């Protein structure tokens, strides 16, 4: 996959794209002169959990994260903690 921004193409590292397959329920794009971001939101076909993966380009670098649950036995169901796991 490649991202085009301000007339320049940047390759997205394979680590950002591998290991996920989910039904997309939402897509968000944002950008300015410095960079461009893409967020994909969906549900995993394996366990029906929400999946959010973000890929963004800032100047000449590409970053990617996946939001995951942070397990904590003291949390109630409505107090689920999440963190962004770096995929690179």
N, C-alpha and C positions, 0 to 999 in steps of 0.2 A: 504494500500500500504506500502511496505517496501523497503528500499534502502540498498543494499549491497555495502560496501566500505571497502577495505583492509581486507576482511574476516569477518567483523562485520555487523550485521543487525540492522537497526534502523527503527522504525515505523514512518510513516509520519502522523502527526496529521490530524484528519478528517477535521478541518477547512481549511486545504490547498487544499482539494480535493472536498469539497462540493460547491454546488451552481453554477457550471459552466458546460456548454455543448456547444461545438463549433466544427466546422470542422477544423481539424488541417491542416495548410498549411506549417508549419515549425517546426522543432525540433532541438534544439541545446544542446549538452552535453559538459561539461568541467569538468576537475578534476585534482587533484594533491594529494600528500600525506596527506594534511590537510583536503580536502573536495571534494565534488562532486556537480555539479549544473546541473539542467535540466530547459530549457525554452521551453514552448509550445506556438506557435503562430498560430492564426487562426481567423475565423470570427464567430461572434455570429449568431445563427440561428434566433434570435428574431429581431434584428435590423440591421444586416449586418455590424456591426462595428468591427474593428480589436480588438482582444483580445490577451493579452500576459500575461502568468502566469509563474512565476519562483519559483522553489522549489530547495533549496540547503541545503546540510548537511555540517556543519563545526564542526569538532571534534564530540562531542556527541549531538549537537543541530541541529534541523531542522528549517529553516526559509522559509516563503513563502510570495510572493508579487504578486499583480496584477497591471499591468500598466493601469491607467485610465486617461481620459482627464481632464484637469483642466480648467473649464469654465471661460472665460474672454471675455467680450463683446468687448473689445478694440482690440483683436487679429483678424488678417485676417485669411482666411481659411488655408493659407500655414504656419501660425505661431501658430499652435495648441500646447499648453503646455500639458505635461503629468507629472504624478507623480506616485510613487509606493505606493500602499495602502497595509499596513501590514494586512494579513489575519488571524492572530492569536490574 
